[in-house]
Amino acid sequence: MLRFMPYFAAKVVEKNLIAAIANAKERYGVSEDALKISEIYADESATYKRGKPRAQGRIYRRLKRTSHLTVVVSDGIK
């Protein structure tokens, strides 16, 4: 479903989900069909401070915010 959504963030989430599935298969030998998303969230990350030119030689600060995306998959077995 993520593949067909028109949003930029959908492609980022899809890419991270594919990486999480590949990591689980490689590290723990879990089949792809058994995996489910147990957690997914975005946390605040570094903020880049940039300047925007304004009138009479002034500059206004502009904050470019970034985030960390965390995707946790599990097979449901403890």
mmCIF file of the N, C-alpha and C atoms, coordinates in Angstrom:
data_MODEL
# 
_entry.id   MODEL 
# 
loop_
_atom_site.group_PDB 
_atom_site.id 
_atom_site.type_symbol 
_atom_site.label_atom_id 
_atom_site.label_alt_id 
_atom_site.label_comp_id 
_atom_site.label_asym_id 
_atom_site.label_entity_id 
_atom_site.label_seq_id 
_atom_site.pdbx_PDB_ins_code 
_atom_site.Cartn_x 
_atom_site.Cartn_y 
_atom_site.Cartn_z 
_atom_site.occupancy 
_atom_site.B_iso_or_equiv 
_atom_site.pdbx_formal_charge 
_atom_site.auth_seq_id 
_atom_site.auth_comp_id 
_atom_site.auth_asym_id 
_atom_site.auth_atom_id 
_atom_site.pdbx_PDB_model_num 
ATOM 1   N N  . MET A 1 1  ? 0.816  -1.181  0.000  1.00 0.00 ? 1  MET A N  1 
ATOM 2   C CA . MET A 1 1  ? 0.000  0.000   0.000  1.00 0.00 ? 1  MET A CA 1 
ATOM 3   C C  . MET A 1 1  ? 0.871  1.261   0.000  1.00 0.00 ? 1  MET A C  1 
ATOM 4   N N  . LEU A 1 2  ? 2.004  1.217   0.698  1.00 0.00 ? 2  LEU A N  1 
ATOM 5   C CA . LEU A 1 2  ? 2.890  2.387   0.737  1.00 0.00 ? 2  LEU A CA 1 
ATOM 6   C C  . LEU A 1 2  ? 3.438  2.724   -0.642 1.00 0.00 ? 2  LEU A C  1 
ATOM 7   N N  . ARG A 1 3  ? 3.629  1.708   -1.462 1.00 0.00 ? 3  ARG A N  1 
ATOM 8   C CA . ARG A 1 3  ? 4.217  1.914   -2.778 1.00 0.00 ? 3  ARG A CA 1 
ATOM 9   C C  . ARG A 1 3  ? 3.352  2.802   -3.668 1.00 0.00 ? 3  ARG A C  1 
ATOM 10  N N  . PHE A 1 4  ? 2.045  2.793   -3.466 1.00 0.00 ? 4  PHE A N  1 
ATOM 11  C CA . PHE A 1 4  ? 1.139  3.517   -4.353 1.00 0.00 ? 4  PHE A CA 1 
ATOM 12  C C  . PHE A 1 4  ? 0.653  4.845   -3.777 1.00 0.00 ? 4  PHE A C  1 
ATOM 13  N N  . MET A 1 5  ? 1.109  5.195   -2.590 1.00 0.00 ? 5  MET A N  1 
ATOM 14  C CA . MET A 1 5  ? 0.709  6.473   -1.998 1.00 0.00 ? 5  MET A CA 1 
ATOM 15  C C  . MET A 1 5  ? 1.523  7.604   -2.618 1.00 0.00 ? 5  MET A C  1 
ATOM 16  N N  . PRO A 1 6  ? 0.922  8.774   -2.826 1.00 0.00 ? 6  PRO A N  1 
ATOM 17  C CA . PRO A 1 6  ? 1.618  9.865   -3.515 1.00 0.00 ? 6  PRO A CA 1 
ATOM 18  C C  . PRO A 1 6  ? 2.529  10.710  -2.628 1.00 0.00 ? 6  PRO A C  1 
ATOM 19  N N  . TYR A 1 7  ? 2.688  10.349  -1.363 1.00 0.00 ? 7  TYR A N  1 
ATOM 20  C CA . TYR A 1 7  ? 3.435  11.175  -0.432 1.00 0.00 ? 7  TYR A CA 1 
ATOM 21  C C  . TYR A 1 7  ? 4.911  10.786  -0.398 1.00 0.00 ? 7  TYR A C  1 
ATOM 22  N N  . PHE A 1 8  ? 5.776  11.780  -0.204 1.00 0.00 ? 8  PHE A N  1 
ATOM 23  C CA . PHE A 1 8  ? 7.209  11.529  -0.097 1.00 0.00 ? 8  PHE A CA 1 
ATOM 24  C C  . PHE A 1 8  ? 7.506  10.652  1.111  1.00 0.00 ? 8  PHE A C  1 
ATOM 25  N N  . ALA A 1 9  ? 6.847  10.922  2.228  1.00 0.00 ? 9  ALA A N  1 
ATOM 26  C CA . ALA A 1 9  ? 7.101  10.172  3.459  1.00 0.00 ? 9  ALA A CA 1 
ATOM 27  C C  . ALA A 1 9  ? 6.754  8.692   3.307  1.00 0.00 ? 9  ALA A C  1 
ATOM 28  N N  . ALA A 1 10 ? 5.799  8.365   2.442  1.00 0.00 ? 10 ALA A N  1 
ATOM 29  C CA . ALA A 1 10 ? 5.427  6.961   2.244  1.00 0.00 ? 10 ALA A CA 1 
ATOM 30  C C  . ALA A 1 10 ? 6.596  6.180   1.651  1.00 0.00 ? 10 ALA A C  1 
ATOM 31  N N  . LYS A 1 11 ? 7.342  6.793   0.774  1.00 0.00 ? 11 LYS A N  1 
ATOM 32  C CA . LYS A 1 11 ? 8.497  6.122   0.178  1.00 0.00 ? 11 LYS A CA 1 
ATOM 33  C C  . LYS A 1 11 ? 9.615  5.933   1.199  1.00 0.00 ? 11 LYS A C  1 
ATOM 34  N N  . VAL A 1 12 ? 9.786  6.905   2.095  1.00 0.00 ? 12 VAL A N  1 
ATOM 35  C CA . VAL A 1 12 ? 10.800 6.791   3.147  1.00 0.00 ? 12 VAL A CA 1 
ATOM 36  C C  . VAL A 1 12 ? 10.428 5.668   4.112  1.00 0.00 ? 12 VAL A C  1 
ATOM 37  N N  . VAL A 1 13 ? 9.163  5.596   4.509  1.00 0.00 ? 13 VAL A N  1 
ATOM 38  C CA . VAL A 1 13 ? 8.717  4.548   5.418  1.00 0.00 ? 13 VAL A CA 1 
ATOM 39  C C  . VAL A 1 13 ? 8.842  3.179   4.761  1.00 0.00 ? 13 VAL A C  1 
ATOM 40  N N  . GLU A 1 14 ? 8.487  3.097   3.481  1.00 0.00 ? 14 GLU A N  1 
ATOM 41  C CA . GLU A 1 14 ? 8.603  1.824   2.760  1.00 0.00 ? 14 GLU A CA 1 
ATOM 42  C C  . GLU A 1 14 ? 10.053 1.351   2.709  1.00 0.00 ? 14 GLU A C  1 
ATOM 43  N N  . LYS A 1 15 ? 10.964 2.265   2.428  1.00 0.00 ? 15 LYS A N  1 
ATOM 44  C CA . LYS A 1 15 ? 12.380 1.914   2.351  1.00 0.00 ? 15 LYS A CA 1 
ATOM 45  C C  . LYS A 1 15 ? 12.894 1.398   3.695  1.00 0.00 ? 15 LYS A C  1 
ATOM 46  N N  . ASN A 1 16 ? 12.505 2.058   4.789  1.00 0.00 ? 16 ASN A N  1 
ATOM 47  C CA . ASN A 1 16 ? 12.926 1.616   6.119  1.00 0.00 ? 16 ASN A CA 1 
ATOM 48  C C  . ASN A 1 16 ? 12.281 0.292   6.509  1.00 0.00 ? 16 ASN A C  1 
ATOM 49  N N  . LEU A 1 17 ? 11.050 0.084   6.105  1.00 0.00 ? 17 LEU A N  1 
ATOM 50  C CA . LEU A 1 17 ? 10.373 -1.174  6.397  1.00 0.00 ? 17 LEU A CA 1 
ATOM 51  C C  . LEU A 1 17 ? 11.040 -2.343  5.675  1.00 0.00 ? 17 LEU A C  1 
ATOM 52  N N  . ILE A 1 18 ? 11.413 -2.142  4.423  1.00 0.00 ? 18 ILE A N  1 
ATOM 53  C CA . ILE A 1 18 ? 12.116 -3.184  3.658  1.00 0.00 ? 18 ILE A CA 1 
ATOM 54  C C  . ILE A 1 18 ? 13.461 -3.501  4.306  1.00 0.00 ? 18 ILE A C  1 
ATOM 55  N N  . ALA A 1 19 ? 14.158 -2.457  4.791  1.00 0.00 ? 19 ALA A N  1 
ATOM 56  C CA . ALA A 1 19 ? 15.444 -2.670  5.462  1.00 0.00 ? 19 ALA A CA 1 
ATOM 57  C C  . ALA A 1 19 ? 15.265 -3.425  6.775  1.00 0.00 ? 19 ALA A C  1 
ATOM 58  N N  . ALA A 1 20 ? 14.210 -3.117  7.529  1.00 0.00 ? 20 ALA A N  1 
ATOM 59  C CA . ALA A 1 20 ? 13.954 -3.811  8.794  1.00 0.00 ? 20 ALA A CA 1 
ATOM 60  C C  . ALA A 1 20 ? 13.634 -5.286  8.558  1.00 0.00 ? 20 ALA A C  1 
ATOM 61  N N  . ILE A 1 21 ? 12.868 -5.568  7.509  1.00 0.00 ? 21 ILE A N  1 
ATOM 62  C CA . ILE A 1 21 ? 12.537 -6.959  7.174  1.00 0.00 ? 21 ILE A CA 1 
ATOM 63  C C  . ILE A 1 21 ? 13.802 -7.715  6.766  1.00 0.00 ? 21 ILE A C  1 
ATOM 64  N N  . ALA A 1 22 ? 14.647 -7.086  5.964  1.00 0.00 ? 22 ALA A N  1 
ATOM 65  C CA . ALA A 1 22 ? 15.888 -7.727  5.530  1.00 0.00 ? 22 ALA A CA 1 
ATOM 66  C C  . ALA A 1 22 ? 16.816 -7.985  6.712  1.00 0.00 ? 22 ALA A C  1 
ATOM 67  N N  . ASN A 1 23 ? 16.879 -7.043  7.657  1.00 0.00 ? 23 ASN A N  1 
ATOM 68  C CA . ASN A 1 23 ? 17.714 -7.246  8.849  1.00 0.00 ? 23 ASN A CA 1 
ATOM 69  C C  . ASN A 1 23 ? 17.204 -8.407  9.689  1.00 0.00 ? 23 ASN A C  1 
ATOM 70  N N  . ALA A 1 24 ? 15.892 -8.505  9.856  1.00 0.00 ? 24 ALA A N  1 
ATOM 71  C CA . ALA A 1 24 ? 15.328 -9.600  10.657 1.00 0.00 ? 24 ALA A CA 1 
ATOM 72  C C  . ALA A 1 24 ? 15.585 -10.952 9.996  1.00 0.00 ? 24 ALA A C  1 
ATOM 73  N N  . LYS A 1 25 ? 15.464 -11.005 8.673  1.00 0.00 ? 25 LYS A N  1 
ATOM 74  C CA . LYS A 1 25 ? 15.726 -12.264 7.968  1.00 0.00 ? 25 LYS A CA 1 
ATOM 75  C C  . LYS A 1 25 ? 17.188 -12.660 8.073  1.00 0.00 ? 25 LYS A C  1 
ATOM 76  N N  . GLU A 1 26 ? 18.073 -11.704 7.940  1.00 0.00 ? 26 GLU A N  1 
ATOM 77  C CA . GLU A 1 26 ? 19.508 -11.989 7.952  1.00 0.00 ? 26 GLU A CA 1 
ATOM 78  C C  . GLU A 1 26 ? 20.007 -12.339 9.354  1.00 0.00 ? 26 GLU A C  1 
ATOM 79  N N  . ARG A 1 27 ? 19.609 -11.567 10.345 1.00 0.00 ? 27 ARG A N  1 
ATOM 80  C CA . ARG A 1 27 ? 20.137 -11.763 11.693 1.00 0.00 ? 27 ARG A CA 1 
ATOM 81  C C  . ARG A 1 27 ? 19.486 -12.917 12.438 1.00 0.00 ? 27 ARG A C  1 
ATOM 82  N N  . TYR A 1 28 ? 18.160 -13.051 12.289 1.00 0.00 ? 28 TYR A N  1 
ATOM 83  C CA . TYR A 1 28 ? 17.437 -14.014 13.117 1.00 0.00 ? 28 TYR A CA 1 
ATOM 84  C C  . TYR A 1 28 ? 16.824 -15.161 12.328 1.00 0.00 ? 28 TYR A C  1 
ATOM 85  N N  . GLY A 1 29 ? 16.886 -15.149 11.024 1.00 0.00 ? 29 GLY A N  1 
ATOM 86  C CA . GLY A 1 29 ? 16.372 -16.228 10.209 1.00 0.00 ? 29 GLY A CA 1 
ATOM 87  C C  . GLY A 1 29 ? 14.854 -16.348 10.229 1.00 0.00 ? 29 GLY A C  1 
ATOM 88  N N  . VAL A 1 30 ? 14.170 -15.250 10.470 1.00 0.00 ? 30 VAL A N  1 
ATOM 89  C CA . VAL A 1 30 ? 12.709 -15.251 10.534 1.00 0.00 ? 30 VAL A CA 1 
ATOM 90  C C  . VAL A 1 30 ? 12.158 -15.110 9.120  1.00 0.00 ? 30 VAL A C  1 
ATOM 91  N N  . SER A 1 31 ? 11.093 -15.840 8.820  1.00 0.00 ? 31 SER A N  1 
ATOM 92  C CA . SER A 1 31 ? 10.518 -15.714 7.481  1.00 0.00 ? 31 SER A CA 1 
ATOM 93  C C  . SER A 1 31 ? 9.784  -14.382 7.341  1.00 0.00 ? 31 SER A C  1 
ATOM 94  N N  . GLU A 1 32 ? 9.744  -13.900 6.129  1.00 0.00 ? 32 GLU A N  1 
ATOM 95  C CA . GLU A 1 32 ? 9.144  -12.599 5.847  1.00 0.00 ? 32 GLU A CA 1 
ATOM 96  C C  . GLU A 1 32 ? 7.647  -12.585 6.151  1.00 0.00 ? 32 GLU A C  1 
ATOM 97  N N  . ASP A 1 33 ? 6.975  -13.706 5.954  1.00 0.00 ? 33 ASP A N  1 
ATOM 98  C CA . ASP A 1 33 ? 5.527  -13.776 6.172  1.00 0.00 ? 33 ASP A CA 1 
ATOM 99  C C  . ASP A 1 33 ? 5.165  -13.721 7.655  1.00 0.00 ? 33 ASP A C  1 
ATOM 100 N N  . ALA A 1 34 ? 6.068  -14.132 8.528  1.00 0.00 ? 34 ALA A N  1 
ATOM 101 C CA . ALA A 1 34 ? 5.778  -14.168 9.959  1.00 0.00 ? 34 ALA A CA 1 
ATOM 102 C C  . ALA A 1 34 ? 5.947  -12.805 10.628 1.00 0.00 ? 34 ALA A C  1 
ATOM 103 N N  . LEU A 1 35 ? 6.601  -11.863 9.969  1.00 0.00 ? 35 LEU A N  1 
ATOM 104 C CA . LEU A 1 35 ? 6.905  -10.574 10.589 1.00 0.00 ? 35 LEU A CA 1 
ATOM 105 C C  . LEU A 1 35 ? 5.716  -9.628  10.551 1.00 0.00 ? 35 LEU A C  1 
ATOM 106 N N  . LYS A 1 36 ? 5.592  -8.851  11.627 1.00 0.00 ? 36 LYS A N  1 
ATOM 107 C CA . LYS A 1 36 ? 4.587  -7.795  11.725 1.00 0.00 ? 36 LYS A CA 1 
ATOM 108 C C  . LYS A 1 36 ? 5.249  -6.553  12.295 1.00 0.00 ? 36 LYS A C  1 
ATOM 109 N N  . ILE A 1 37 ? 4.695  -5.392  11.979 1.00 0.00 ? 37 ILE A N  1 
ATOM 110 C CA . ILE A 1 37 ? 5.209  -4.145  12.538 1.00 0.00 ? 37 ILE A CA 1 
ATOM 111 C C  . ILE A 1 37 ? 4.723  -4.045  13.977 1.00 0.00 ? 37 ILE A C  1 
ATOM 112 N N  . SER A 1 38 ? 5.657  -4.006  14.926 1.00 0.00 ? 38 SER A N  1 
ATOM 113 C CA . SER A 1 38 ? 5.262  -3.879  16.318 1.00 0.00 ? 38 SER A CA 1 
ATOM 114 C C  . SER A 1 38 ? 5.336  -2.429  16.788 1.00 0.00 ? 38 SER A C  1 
ATOM 115 N N  . GLU A 1 39 ? 6.278  -1.653  16.254 1.00 0.00 ? 39 GLU A N  1 
ATOM 116 C CA . GLU A 1 39 ? 6.393  -0.234  16.597 1.00 0.00 ? 39 GLU A CA 1 
ATOM 117 C C  . GLU A 1 39 ? 6.874  0.537   15.375 1.00 0.00 ? 39 GLU A C  1 
ATOM 118 N N  . ILE A 1 40 ? 6.371  1.740   15.244 1.00 0.00 ? 40 ILE A N  1 
ATOM 119 C CA . ILE A 1 40 ? 6.879  2.650   14.219 1.00 0.00 ? 40 ILE A CA 1 
ATOM 120 C C  . ILE A 1 40 ? 6.618  4.063   14.713 1.00 0.00 ? 40 ILE A C  1 
ATOM 121 N N  . TYR A 1 41 ? 7.690  4.866   14.764 1.00 0.00 ? 41 TYR A N  1 
ATOM 122 C CA . TYR A 1 41 ? 7.537  6.238   15.237 1.00 0.00 ? 41 TYR A CA 1 
ATOM 123 C C  . TYR A 1 41 ? 8.661  7.107   14.702 1.00 0.00 ? 41 TYR A C  1 
ATOM 124 N N  . ALA A 1 42 ? 8.431  8.417   14.728 1.00 0.00 ? 42 ALA A N  1 
ATOM 125 C CA . ALA A 1 42 ? 9.424  9.395   14.298 1.00 0.00 ? 42 ALA A CA 1 
ATOM 126 C C  . ALA A 1 42 ? 9.789  10.261  15.497 1.00 0.00 ? 42 ALA A C  1 
ATOM 127 N N  . ASP A 1 43 ? 11.079 10.389  15.761 1.00 0.00 ? 43 ASP A N  1 
ATOM 128 C CA . ASP A 1 43 ? 11.583 11.218  16.853 1.00 0.00 ? 43 ASP A CA 1 
ATOM 129 C C  . ASP A 1 43 ? 12.264 12.455  16.283 1.00 0.00 ? 43 ASP A C  1 
ATOM 130 N N  . GLU A 1 44 ? 12.365 13.464  17.127 1.00 0.00 ? 44 GLU A N  1 
ATOM 131 C CA . GLU A 1 44 ? 13.043 14.692  16.722 1.00 0.00 ? 44 GLU A CA 1 
ATOM 132 C C  . GLU A 1 44 ? 14.545 14.447  16.640 1.00 0.00 ? 44 GLU A C  1 
ATOM 133 N N  . SER A 1 45 ? 15.172 15.075  15.680 1.00 0.00 ? 45 SER A N  1 
ATOM 134 C CA . SER A 1 45 ? 16.603 14.933  15.473 1.00 0.00 ? 45 SER A CA 1 
ATOM 135 C C  . SER A 1 45 ? 17.248 16.319  15.485 1.00 0.00 ? 45 SER A C  1 
ATOM 136 N N  . ALA A 1 46 ? 18.391 16.436  14.879 1.00 0.00 ? 46 ALA A N  1 
ATOM 137 C CA . ALA A 1 46 ? 19.115 17.698  14.845 1.00 0.00 ? 46 ALA A CA 1 
ATOM 138 C C  . ALA A 1 46 ? 18.333 18.765  14.090 1.00 0.00 ? 46 ALA A C  1 
ATOM 139 N N  . THR A 1 47 ? 18.517 20.003  14.495 1.00 0.00 ? 47 THR A N  1 
ATOM 140 C CA . THR A 1 47 ? 17.894 21.133  13.823 1.00 0.00 ? 47 THR A CA 1 
ATOM 141 C C  . THR A 1 47 ? 19.006 21.974  13.209 1.00 0.00 ? 47 THR A C  1 
ATOM 142 N N  . TYR A 1 48 ? 18.942 22.181  11.900 1.00 0.00 ? 48 TYR A N  1 
ATOM 143 C CA . TYR A 1 48 ? 19.922 22.992  11.210 1.00 0.00 ? 48 TYR A CA 1 
ATOM 144 C C  . TYR A 1 48 ? 19.462 24.429  11.218 1.00 0.00 ? 48 TYR A C  1 
ATOM 145 N N  . LYS A 1 49 ? 20.371 25.335  11.591 1.00 0.00 ? 49 LYS A N  1 
ATOM 146 C CA . LYS A 1 49 ? 20.034 26.748  11.598 1.00 0.00 ? 49 LYS A CA 1 
ATOM 147 C C  . LYS A 1 49 ? 20.516 27.376  10.295 1.00 0.00 ? 49 LYS A C  1 
ATOM 148 N N  . ARG A 1 50 ? 19.596 27.950  9.555  1.00 0.00 ? 50 ARG A N  1 
ATOM 149 C CA . ARG A 1 50 ? 19.901 28.587  8.280  1.00 0.00 ? 50 ARG A CA 1 
ATOM 150 C C  . ARG A 1 50 ? 19.401 30.015  8.319  1.00 0.00 ? 50 ARG A C  1 
ATOM 151 N N  . GLY A 1 51 ? 19.895 30.826  7.406  1.00 0.00 ? 51 GLY A N  1 
ATOM 152 C CA . GLY A 1 51 ? 19.488 32.225  7.358  1.00 0.00 ? 51 GLY A CA 1 
ATOM 153 C C  . GLY A 1 51 ? 18.681 32.528  6.118  1.00 0.00 ? 51 GLY A C  1 
ATOM 154 N N  . LYS A 1 52 ? 17.729 33.450  6.266  1.00 0.00 ? 52 LYS A N  1 
ATOM 155 C CA . LYS A 1 52 ? 16.931 33.895  5.128  1.00 0.00 ? 52 LYS A CA 1 
ATOM 156 C C  . LYS A 1 52 ? 17.153 35.393  4.981  1.00 0.00 ? 52 LYS A C  1 
ATOM 157 N N  . PRO A 1 53 ? 17.652 35.841  3.834  1.00 0.00 ? 53 PRO A N  1 
ATOM 158 C CA . PRO A 1 53 ? 17.911 37.267  3.644  1.00 0.00 ? 53 PRO A CA 1 
ATOM 159 C C  . PRO A 1 53 ? 16.614 38.078  3.691  1.00 0.00 ? 53 PRO A C  1 
ATOM 160 N N  . ARG A 1 54 ? 16.684 39.219  4.379  1.00 0.00 ? 54 ARG A N  1 
ATOM 161 C CA . ARG A 1 54 ? 15.537 40.101  4.491  1.00 0.00 ? 54 ARG A CA 1 
ATOM 162 C C  . ARG A 1 54 ? 15.948 41.515  4.077  1.00 0.00 ? 54 ARG A C  1 
ATOM 163 N N  . ALA A 1 55 ? 15.044 42.422  4.200  1.00 0.00 ? 55 ALA A N  1 
ATOM 164 C CA . ALA A 1 55 ? 15.274 43.798  3.743  1.00 0.00 ? 55 ALA A CA 1 
ATOM 165 C C  . ALA A 1 55 ? 16.342 44.497  4.583  1.00 0.00 ? 55 ALA A C  1 
ATOM 166 N N  . GLN A 1 56 ? 17.010 45.435  3.980  1.00 0.00 ? 56 GLN A N  1 
ATOM 167 C CA . GLN A 1 56 ? 18.012 46.316  4.604  1.00 0.00 ? 56 GLN A CA 1 
ATOM 168 C C  . GLN A 1 56 ? 19.169 45.526  5.224  1.00 0.00 ? 56 GLN A C  1 
ATOM 169 N N  . GLY A 1 57 ? 19.569 44.450  4.567  1.00 0.00 ? 57 GLY A N  1 
ATOM 170 C CA . GLY A 1 57 ? 20.737 43.697  4.985  1.00 0.00 ? 57 GLY A CA 1 
ATOM 171 C C  . GLY A 1 57 ? 20.536 42.810  6.194  1.00 0.00 ? 57 GLY A C  1 
ATOM 172 N N  . ARG A 1 58 ? 19.328 42.679  6.655  1.00 0.00 ? 58 ARG A N  1 
ATOM 173 C CA . ARG A 1 58 ? 19.068 41.819  7.811  1.00 0.00 ? 58 ARG A CA 1 
ATOM 174 C C  . ARG A 1 58 ? 18.968 40.362  7.359  1.00 0.00 ? 58 ARG A C  1 
ATOM 175 N N  . ILE A 1 59 ? 19.038 39.502  8.342  1.00 0.00 ? 59 ILE A N  1 
ATOM 176 C CA . ILE A 1 59 ? 18.860 38.082  8.045  1.00 0.00 ? 59 ILE A CA 1 
ATOM 177 C C  . ILE A 1 59 ? 17.999 37.484  9.153  1.00 0.00 ? 59 ILE A C  1 
ATOM 178 N N  . TYR A 1 60 ? 17.017 36.694  8.765  1.00 0.00 ? 60 TYR A N  1 
ATOM 179 C CA . TYR A 1 60 ? 16.148 36.019  9.726  1.00 0.00 ? 60 TYR A CA 1 
ATOM 180 C C  . TYR A 1 60 ? 16.582 34.567  9.817  1.00 0.00 ? 60 TYR A C  1 
ATOM 181 N N  . ARG A 1 61 ? 16.535 34.034  11.030 1.00 0.00 ? 61 ARG A N  1 
ATOM 182 C CA . ARG A 1 61 ? 16.899 32.643  11.238 1.00 0.00 ? 61 ARG A CA 1 
ATOM 183 C C  . ARG A 1 61 ? 15.744 31.737  10.806 1.00 0.00 ? 61 ARG A C  1 
ATOM 184 N N  . ARG A 1 62 ? 16.119 30.697  10.109 1.00 0.00 ? 62 ARG A N  1 
ATOM 185 C CA . ARG A 1 62 ? 15.148 29.688  9.692  1.00 0.00 ? 62 ARG A CA 1 
ATOM 186 C C  . ARG A 1 62 ? 15.647 28.346  10.200 1.00 0.00 ? 62 ARG A C  1 
ATOM 187 N N  . LEU A 1 63 ? 14.782 27.595  10.858 1.00 0.00 ? 63 LEU A N  1 
ATOM 188 C CA . LEU A 1 63 ? 15.161 26.302  11.424 1.00 0.00 ? 63 LEU A CA 1 
ATOM 189 C C  . LEU A 1 63 ? 14.708 25.186  10.496 1.00 0.00 ? 63 LEU A C  1 
ATOM 190 N N  . LYS A 1 64 ? 15.659 24.380  10.055 1.00 0.00 ? 64 LYS A N  1 
ATOM 191 C CA . LYS A 1 64 ? 15.333 23.221  9.223  1.00 0.00 ? 64 LYS A CA 1 
ATOM 192 C C  . LYS A 1 64 ? 15.353 22.005  10.143 1.00 0.00 ? 64 LYS A C  1 
ATOM 193 N N  . ARG A 1 65 ? 14.184 21.493  10.434 1.00 0.00 ? 65 ARG A N  1 
ATOM 194 C CA . ARG A 1 65 ? 14.064 20.380  11.380 1.00 0.00 ? 65 ARG A CA 1 
ATOM 195 C C  . ARG A 1 65 ? 14.211 19.047  10.653 1.00 0.00 ? 65 ARG A C  1 
ATOM 196 N N  . THR A 1 66 ? 14.831 18.104  11.338 1.00 0.00 ? 66 THR A N  1 
ATOM 197 C CA . THR A 1 66 ? 14.996 16.760  10.803 1.00 0.00 ? 66 THR A CA 1 
ATOM 198 C C  . THR A 1 66 ? 14.427 15.765  11.813 1.00 0.00 ? 66 THR A C  1 
ATOM 199 N N  . SER A 1 67 ? 14.322 14.514  11.411 1.00 0.00 ? 67 SER A N  1 
ATOM 200 C CA . SER A 1 67 ? 13.750 13.508  12.304 1.00 0.00 ? 67 SER A CA 1 
ATOM 201 C C  . SER A 1 67 ? 14.406 12.153  12.080 1.00 0.00 ? 67 SER A C  1 
ATOM 202 N N  . HIS A 1 68 ? 14.233 11.283  13.069 1.00 0.00 ? 68 HIS A N  1 
ATOM 203 C CA . HIS A 1 68 ? 14.688 9.898   12.998 1.00 0.00 ? 68 HIS A CA 1 
ATOM 204 C C  . HIS A 1 68 ? 13.461 9.015   12.892 1.00 0.00 ? 68 HIS A C  1 
ATOM 205 N N  . LEU A 1 69 ? 13.481 8.088   11.964 1.00 0.00 ? 69 LEU A N  1 
ATOM 206 C CA . LEU A 1 69 ? 12.388 7.149   11.807 1.00 0.00 ? 69 LEU A CA 1 
ATOM 207 C C  . LEU A 1 69 ? 12.816 5.799   12.365 1.00 0.00 ? 69 LEU A C  1 
ATOM 208 N N  . THR A 1 70 ? 11.995 5.231   13.248 1.00 0.00 ? 70 THR A N  1 
ATOM 209 C CA . THR A 1 70 ? 12.276 3.932   13.849 1.00 0.00 ? 70 THR A CA 1 
ATOM 210 C C  . THR A 1 70 ? 11.172 2.965   13.480 1.00 0.00 ? 70 THR A C  1 
ATOM 211 N N  . VAL A 1 71 ? 11.573 1.829   12.909 1.00 0.00 ? 71 VAL A N  1 
ATOM 212 C CA . VAL A 1 71 ? 10.638 0.770   12.543 1.00 0.00 ? 71 VAL A CA 1 
ATOM 213 C C  . VAL A 1 71 ? 11.085 -0.506  13.243 1.00 0.00 ? 71 VAL A C  1 
ATOM 214 N N  . VAL A 1 72 ? 10.197 -1.087  14.054 1.00 0.00 ? 72 VAL A N  1 
ATOM 215 C CA . VAL A 1 72 ? 10.504 -2.314  14.781 1.00 0.00 ? 72 VAL A CA 1 
ATOM 216 C C  . VAL A 1 72 ? 9.549  -3.394  14.294 1.00 0.00 ? 72 VAL A C  1 
ATOM 217 N N  . VAL A 1 73 ? 10.109 -4.504  13.833 1.00 0.00 ? 73 VAL A N  1 
ATOM 218 C CA . VAL A 1 73 ? 9.296  -5.638  13.394 1.00 0.00 ? 73 VAL A CA 1 
ATOM 219 C C  . VAL A 1 73 ? 9.534  -6.809  14.336 1.00 0.00 ? 73 VAL A C  1 
ATOM 220 N N  . SER A 1 74 ? 8.506  -7.627  14.517 1.00 0.00 ? 74 SER A N  1 
ATOM 221 C CA . SER A 1 74 ? 8.651  -8.816  15.352 1.00 0.00 ? 74 SER A CA 1 
ATOM 222 C C  . SER A 1 74 ? 7.804  -9.936  14.768 1.00 0.00 ? 74 SER A C  1 
ATOM 223 N N  . ASP A 1 75 ? 8.104  -11.142 15.214 1.00 0.00 ? 75 ASP A N  1 
ATOM 224 C CA . ASP A 1 75 ? 7.348  -12.297 14.716 1.00 0.00 ? 75 ASP A CA 1 
ATOM 225 C C  . ASP A 1 75 ? 6.217  -12.668 15.671 1.00 0.00 ? 75 ASP A C  1 
ATOM 226 N N  . GLY A 1 76 ? 6.065  -11.934 16.771 1.00 0.00 ? 76 GLY A N  1 
ATOM 227 C CA . GLY A 1 76 ? 4.958  -12.189 17.693 1.00 0.00 ? 76 GLY A CA 1 
ATOM 228 C C  . GLY A 1 76 ? 5.237  -13.270 18.703 1.00 0.00 ? 76 GLY A C  1 
ATOM 229 N N  . ILE A 1 77 ? 6.399  -13.894 18.635 1.00 0.00 ? 77 ILE A N  1 
ATOM 230 C CA . ILE A 1 77 ? 6.781  -14.963 19.572 1.00 0.00 ? 77 ILE A CA 1 
ATOM 231 C C  . ILE A 1 77 ? 7.751  -14.371 20.575 1.00 0.00 ? 77 ILE A C  1 
ATOM 232 N N  . LYS A 1 78 ? 7.499  -14.601 21.864 1.00 0.00 ? 78 LYS A N  1 
ATOM 233 C CA . LYS A 1 78 ? 8.410  -14.050 22.880 1.00 0.00 ? 78 LYS A CA 1 
ATOM 234 C C  . LYS A 1 78 ? 9.411  -15.066 23.336 1.00 0.00 ? 78 LYS A C  1 
# 
